[in-house]
Amino acid sequence: MHLVGLKGQMRRLYDPGQYEFLKPLAATNGFITWAAIALAISQLLFFFNFLWSLKGGAPAGTNPWAAESLEWSAPEHEEMAA
């Protein structure tokens, strides 16, 4: 979008094709539109997965990645939150 602006396209245009000098940017504008749609779909998939996991996902164990580093070898203390 920045490069399209550098080439002279104004913001908030209903039809950039009405200007002759903007017609070569039609393919770039199409790509930007499809990229925005793909980004929106991926965000919807993320939120669906997040809410699905929050509601029905199994809780993680004490060492879900089977790591052997020091922080995973310490026991959990629930009374520290009080």
NORQUI-V200505 format. One record per residue. N is the residue number from 0. OMEGA is omega in degrees with one decimal (NA if undefined). Layout:
# NORQUI-V200505
{{N | OMEGA} {N | OMEGA}}
This chain:
# NORQUI-V200505
{{0 | 179.3} {1 | -179.5} {2 | 177.3} {3 | 176.7} {4 | 177.4} {5 | 179.0} {6 | 171.4} {7 | -179.7} {8 | 178.4} {9 | 177.8} {10 | 174.5} {11 | 175.7} {12 | 176.5} {13 | -178.2} {14 | 179.1} {15 | 179.5} {16 | 179.4} {17 | 176.9} {18 | -175.3} {19 | -176.1} {20 | 178.4} {21 | -178.4} {22 | 177.1} {23 | -179.3} {24 | -176.9} {25 | 179.8} {26 | 178.0} {27 | 177.3} {28 | 176.2} {29 | 177.6} {30 | 179.0} {31 | 179.1} {32 | -179.0} {33 | 176.6} {34 | 177.7} {35 | 177.6} {36 | 178.2} {37 | 177.9} {38 | 179.0} {39 | 178.8} {40 | 179.3} {41 | 176.4} {42 | 177.0} {43 | 176.8} {44 | 178.2} {45 | -178.5} {46 | 176.1} {47 | 179.7} {48 | 179.2} {49 | -179.3} {50 | 177.8} {51 | -180.0} {52 | 179.5} {53 | -177.5} {54 | -171.2} {55 | -177.6} {56 | 177.9} {57 | 177.9} {58 | 179.5} {59 | 178.1} {60 | -178.2} {61 | 178.4} {62 | -172.2} {63 | -178.8} {64 | -178.5} {65 | 179.5} {66 | -179.1} {67 | 179.9} {68 | -170.7} {69 | -176.1} {70 | 178.8} {71 | 179.2} {72 | 179.5} {73 | 178.3} {74 | 177.2} {75 | 177.2} {76 | 179.7} {77 | -177.3} {78 | 179.6} {79 | -179.3} {80 | -177.2} {81 | NA}}
